[in-house]
Amino acid sequence: MRRFDRRRAELPVTVRAAGNSVEGGIRLDSADLSEGGAFLRSDLLFEIGENLELEIPLPSGQVVKAAGRVVRVSRSLGREALPGMGIEFTKLSLQDRRAIAASLIKAGAAAGTKT
């Protein structure tokens, strides 16, 4: 059972291995987003348990910064399943959590669904 509602999202998420001093990051597309985490589509997969730093630009223009942990990896290559990783947010400020929630409400209203 999920703790947070999630929505489809097409956002370019920048991902870095936690503690990495390299300035660059990998840009991945998110497939689902919630206040608790995200599913990131990618052929490049981190290992379950690996800690990551994420930057998520929201449609409002705000960039959410979060720490997360890989909790699920999908290597599926079929038409119905996309390869990618389930990321659980482990550190997210209250302000960023509220920004994600507001973004999800707006996305739900635009799609004509209820949150």
Protein Blocks (a to p, Z undefined) as FASTA:
>chain_A
ZZbdcdddddddddddehiabfbdcddddfbdcfkbccdddfbdcdehiacddddddfko
pacddddddfbdcfbfbfklccddddddfbdcfklmmmmmmmmmmmmmmnopaZZ
